[in-house]
C-alpha cells in the first residue's frame, strides 16, 4: 500500500471527536461519519492534485429513536457505518450491542433483529466493523468476541436474520475495528492494538468467494505511526485505483487528534 496523505481534521465544536464510523462517496469528495457519542456528521473533502488537504464539516445531527425521542447514552454508542448502493444506511452500536437502520436525513434509528451472541459481548468490546457487500449483504464482527478455536465470527444479515457465515483467523494482539468491501467483494479489515509506545494499525484483506478463504496482510504499522485508527472506507478513483480512507478516534482527549489517512492499494 502507498500512503497518499495524512491530514489532521479540526473543528471548534463540542460535538467534534470520538469518530469511528465512516463512509466516502463514490467520487471521494464527501464523507458521512459517526462518533461514539451518537453524532452523525456530513463533511466535504478538499483535494489538490487528487490528494486530501482539508476536511470540513457541513452538518451534524444527534441520533434518536424512530419517533425522534432522545436515546440514552448507552443506547447511542455508535461505532460502524455502512451505506448500501441505494442509500439505505445501517450502524453498529456497542453497550446495547446491535445493528440499526439509520435515516441519514433525520438521524433516526430503527433496530433490526439481533443474533443471540450479541448479548454476551463485553460492554466496550462489541460490534465495531460494519460493511456492505456489493450485493447489499451486511457483515459485522465484534471487537472482542468470545475466543473460538476456528477464529473470529463474521456475522452476515440475510433474510432479516444474522448467521455466522465465516470465521477468520485472529491476529492478536490486533482486534477488528473497521471494515469495507471493494467492488470485487473482498473485505478490507482494519485492526488496532495499543502498546506502551502508542497505537498500532493492521489491515487485512479477505476473499470469501474463493474456494478456500484467502487472507492477505496489506500493512502492519509501527507504534505511533498513526493515531487511534478505528474507521475504514474505500472508493475507486478515475484511474481505477482503490483508495482506503482511515479515520482516527481521538477519544475526546486533547493529546490525541482526528486523523484522515488515505492509502492507495497497490496490489
VEXVEX-930386 format. One line per field, with one value per residue (C-alpha): residue number from 1; residue in three letters; y, x, z. Coordinates in Angstrom, 1 decimal, padded with zeros to 4 digits. Layout:
i	(NUM,...)
aa	(Ala,...)
v	(Y,...)
u	(X,...)
w	(Z,...)
! end
This chain:
i	(1,2,3,4,5,6,7,8,9,10,11,12,13,14,15,16,17,18,19,20,21,22,23,24,25,26,27,28,29,30,31,32,33,34,35,36,37,38,39,40,41,42,43,44,45,46,47,48,49,50,51,52,53,54,55,56,57,58,59,60,61,62,63,64,65,66,67,68,69,70,71,72,73,74,75,76,77,78,79,80,81,82,83,84,85,86,87,88,89,90,91,92,93,94,95,96,97,98,99,100,101,102,103,104,105,106,107,108,109,110,111,112,113,114,115,116,117,118,119,120,121,122,123,124,125,126,127,128,129,130,131,132,133,134,135,136,137,138,139,140,141,142,143,144,145,146,147,148,149,150,151,152,153,154,155,156,157,158,159,160,161,162,163,164,165,166,167,168,169,170,171,172,173,174,175,176,177,178,179,180,181,182,183,184,185,186,187,188,189,190,191,192,193,194,195,196,197,198,199,200,201,202,203,204,205,206,207,208,209,210,211,212,213,214,215,216,217,218,219,220,221,222,223,224,225,226,227,228,229,230,231,232,233,234,235,236,237,238,239,240,241,242,243,244,245,246,247,248,249,250,251,252,253,254,255,256,257,258,259,260,261,262,263,264,265,266,267)
aa	(Unk,Unk,Unk,Unk,Unk,Unk,Unk,Unk,Unk,Unk,Unk,Unk,Unk,Unk,Unk,Unk,Unk,Unk,Unk,Unk,Unk,Unk,Unk,Unk,Unk,Unk,Unk,Unk,Unk,Unk,Unk,Unk,Unk,Unk,Unk,Unk,Unk,Unk,Unk,Unk,Unk,Unk,Unk,Unk,Unk,Unk,Unk,Unk,Unk,Unk,Unk,Unk,Unk,Unk,Unk,Unk,Unk,Unk,Unk,Unk,Unk,Unk,Unk,Unk,Unk,Unk,Unk,Unk,Unk,Unk,Unk,Unk,Unk,Unk,Unk,Unk,Unk,Unk,Unk,Unk,Unk,Unk,Unk,Unk,Unk,Unk,Unk,Unk,Unk,Unk,Unk,Unk,Unk,Unk,Unk,Unk,Unk,Unk,Unk,Unk,Unk,Unk,Unk,Unk,Unk,Unk,Unk,Unk,Unk,Unk,Unk,Unk,Unk,Unk,Unk,Unk,Unk,Unk,Unk,Unk,Unk,Unk,Unk,Unk,Unk,Unk,Unk,Unk,Unk,Unk,Unk,Unk,Unk,Unk,Unk,Unk,Unk,Unk,Unk,Unk,Unk,Unk,Unk,Unk,Unk,Unk,Unk,Unk,Unk,Unk,Unk,Unk,Unk,Unk,Unk,Unk,Unk,Unk,Unk,Unk,Unk,Unk,Unk,Unk,Unk,Unk,Unk,Unk,Unk,Unk,Unk,Unk,Unk,Unk,Unk,Unk,Unk,Unk,Unk,Unk,Unk,Unk,Unk,Unk,Unk,Unk,Unk,Unk,Unk,Unk,Unk,Unk,Unk,Unk,Unk,Unk,Unk,Unk,Unk,Unk,Unk,Unk,Unk,Unk,Unk,Unk,Unk,Unk,Unk,Unk,Unk,Unk,Unk,Unk,Unk,Unk,Unk,Unk,Unk,Unk,Unk,Unk,Unk,Unk,Unk,Unk,Unk,Unk,Unk,Unk,Unk,Unk,Unk,Unk,Unk,Unk,Unk,Unk,Unk,Unk,Unk,Unk,Unk,Unk,Unk,Unk,Unk,Unk,Unk,Unk,Unk,Unk,Unk,Unk,Unk,Unk,Unk,Unk,Unk,Unk,Unk,Unk,Unk,Unk,Unk,Unk,Unk)
v	(000.0,003.6,006.3,009.3,011.8,012.2,015.1,016.3,017.4,020.1,021.7,024.0,022.4,020.5,017.5,017.1,014.0,010.3,009.2,005.6,005.1,006.5,006.2,008.0,009.0,007.4,010.5,010.6,014.1,013.7,011.8,010.6,009.9,008.7,009.5,007.2,009.8,009.4,012.3,011.8,014.2,015.1,016.6,017.7,016.8,019.4,017.8,019.3,017.1,014.3,014.3,015.3,018.6,019.5,018.2,020.5,019.5,020.7,019.3,017.3,015.6,013.6,010.0,009.5,006.8,006.1,008.6,011.3,011.0,011.1,007.9,007.0,007.4,003.6,003.3,005.6,004.4,004.2,002.6,001.3,002.7,001.0,002.6,000.5,001.4,002.6,005.0,002.8,003.1,001.0,001.5,-000.9,000.1,-001.1,-001.3,-002.2,-004.4,-004.2,-003.1,-000.4,001.1,004.9,007.6,009.8,012.8,012.7,010.5,008.4,004.7,001.6,-001.5,-004.8,-008.4,-009.4,-012.5,-014.4,-013.9,-010.1,-010.2,-011.9,-009.2,-007.1,-003.6,-001.9,-004.9,-005.3,-004.7,-002.2,-003.1,-002.9,-003.3,-003.8,-006.3,-005.1,-007.3,-005.4,-008.0,-006.6,-008.0,-007.3,-008.5,-008.0,-006.2,-008.6,-011.6,-014.9,-016.7,-019.7,-022.3,-021.7,-018.0,-014.7,-015.0,-013.0,-012.3,-011.9,-010.5,-012.4,-012.6,-010.4,-012.8,-012.9,-016.0,-016.8,-017.2,-017.3,-017.4,-015.7,-016.3,-014.0,-011.8,-011.0,-008.6,-006.8,-006.5,-005.7,-002.1,-001.2,-002.8,-002.2,-004.1,-003.4,-003.8,-007.3,-008.3,-008.5,-007.4,-005.0,-005.3,-002.6,-003.8,-002.0,-002.5,-000.3,-000.7,001.4,003.3,004.1,002.7,000.2,-000.4,-003.5,-004.0,-007.5,-008.4,-011.4,-013.1,-015.1,-016.1,-018.2,-022.0,-021.6,-018.4,-016.1,-013.8,-011.2,-008.7,-005.3,-003.3,-003.6,-000.3,000.5,002.0,005.7,005.8,006.9,007.8,005.5,004.5,002.9,003.7,002.4,003.2,002.9,004.3,003.8,006.8,007.8,005.7,002.5,002.6,001.5,004.1,003.5,006.3,005.7,007.7,008.0,008.3,011.0,009.8,013.5,013.6,016.7,014.8,012.8,014.0,013.2,012.0,011.3,008.9,007.9,004.9,003.6,-000.2,-001.2,-004.9)
u	(000.0,001.1,000.5,-001.0,-001.9,-002.1,-004.5,-005.4,-009.0,-010.0,-013.4,-014.2,-017.4,-018.4,-019.7,-016.4,-014.4,-014.7,-015.2,-015.2,-017.8,-017.0,-018.4,-017.0,-018.9,-018.0,-016.1,-014.0,-015.2,-017.9,-017.9,-020.6,-019.2,-020.3,-019.0,-019.3,-021.4,-024.1,-023.4,-023.9,-021.8,-021.6,-018.3,-016.6,-013.1,-010.9,-008.2,-005.2,-003.8,-006.1,-004.7,-006.6,-005.5,-008.6,-011.9,-014.7,-018.0,-021.2,-023.8,-024.3,-027.2,-027.7,-029.0,-032.5,-035.2,-037.5,-040.1,-037.5,-037.1,-033.6,-031.6,-030.0,-026.2,-025.7,-028.1,-026.1,-022.6,-022.4,-019.3,-019.6,-021.4,-022.4,-024.3,-025.9,-025.9,-029.5,-028.6,-030.0,-027.7,-027.0,-024.9,-023.4,-023.6,-021.9,-023.0,-026.5,-025.0,-027.0,-027.2,-029.8,-031.1,-030.5,-032.2,-029.3,-031.7,-033.1,-030.6,-033.5,-032.8,-034.8,-033.4,-033.2,-033.0,-030.1,-028.0,-028.0,-024.3,-024.6,-026.0,-022.7,-020.3,-018.4,-019.7,-016.9,-015.9,-018.9,-019.9,-017.4,-016.8,-019.8,-019.6,-022.0,-021.0,-021.6,-024.7,-026.2,-025.5,-024.4,-021.3,-020.2,-017.7,-017.1,-014.0,-013.7,-015.9,-015.6,-012.4,-013.2,-010.7,-011.9,-011.4,-013.4,-017.1,-018.2,-021.9,-024.0,-027.5,-029.6,-033.4,-033.6,-031.6,-028.0,-025.9,-022.2,-021.3,-017.5,-014.7,-011.4,-008.1,-007.4,-004.3,-003.6,-002.9,-004.8,-008.6,-011.2,-012.5,-013.4,-014.2,-015.4,-015.7,-014.2,-016.0,-014.7,-016.4,-013.1,-013.3,-010.7,-010.5,-008.9,-007.5,-005.9,-003.9,-002.1,001.4,003.4,004.8,001.4,-001.3,-000.6,-002.7,-003.1,-005.2,-006.0,-007.9,-010.2,-011.8,-014.8,-015.7,-012.6,-012.8,-010.8,-010.6,-008.0,-006.2,-003.6,-002.0,-001.6,000.0,001.2,002.4,005.0,003.8,002.7,002.9,-000.8,-003.3,-006.1,-007.4,-010.9,-012.8,-012.2,-013.9,-012.9,-013.5,-012.2,-010.5,-010.7,-007.7,-009.3,-007.1,-008.7,-008.1,-008.6,-009.6,-008.9,-010.3,-008.9,-010.9,-009.4,-011.5,-012.2,-008.7,-006.7,-003.4,-004.9,-006.0,-008.6,-006.6,-007.8,-005.4,-005.6,-003.8,-003.7,-004.0,-001.1,-001.8)
w	(000.0,-000.7,001.8,-000.1,002.6,006.4,007.4,010.8,011.0,013.5,014.2,017.0,018.3,021.4,019.3,017.4,018.2,019.0,015.4,014.3,011.6,008.1,004.5,001.5,-001.6,-005.0,-006.1,-003.0,-002.1,000.6,004.0,006.3,009.8,013.2,016.7,019.7,021.3,018.7,016.4,012.6,010.6,006.9,005.7,002.5,001.3,-000.4,-002.7,-004.5,-007.3,-006.2,-002.6,000.5,002.0,004.1,005.6,006.7,008.4,006.7,009.1,012.3,014.0,017.1,016.8,018.1,018.4,015.5,016.9,017.4,021.1,022.6,023.1,026.4,026.4,026.5,023.5,021.2,021.4,017.6,016.0,012.4,009.4,006.1,003.3,000.5,-003.1,-002.9,000.0,002.8,005.8,008.9,012.0,014.6,018.3,021.5,025.1,023.9,021.2,018.0,014.4,013.5,010.3,010.3,008.2,007.1,006.7,010.2,012.2,013.5,014.2,013.7,015.4,013.5,014.6,016.9,016.9,020.3,020.5,020.7,024.3,025.5,024.3,026.9,027.2,025.1,023.0,020.8,017.2,015.6,012.0,009.7,006.0,003.0,000.3,-003.3,-003.3,-000.4,002.3,005.7,007.5,011.1,013.6,017.3,018.5,021.4,020.8,022.5,021.6,019.3,018.0,014.5,014.6,014.8,013.8,010.8,011.2,008.0,007.7,005.2,005.1,008.2,010.3,011.4,010.9,011.3,007.7,008.1,010.6,010.1,011.8,014.8,014.6,018.2,019.8,017.0,017.2,014.5,014.5,010.9,007.5,004.0,000.7,-002.6,-006.0,-006.2,-003.0,-001.0,002.7,004.0,007.8,009.9,013.2,016.1,019.2,021.7,023.1,025.6,022.6,021.0,018.8,016.0,012.9,010.7,007.6,006.3,003.1,002.8,-000.2,001.0,-002.6,-003.2,-002.8,000.4,002.4,001.0,003.5,002.9,005.3,003.5,006.2,009.8,011.3,013.9,017.2,017.0,013.1,013.3,016.0,017.1,013.7,014.0,010.8,007.2,003.9,000.3,-003.1,-006.7,-008.3,-012.0,-012.8,-011.4,-008.2,-005.0,-002.2,001.5,003.8,007.5,010.4,014.0,017.2,019.5,022.5,023.1,024.6,023.9,023.4,020.6,017.1,014.5,011.5,008.0,006.3,002.6,001.1,-002.5,-002.7,-005.0,-005.2)
! end
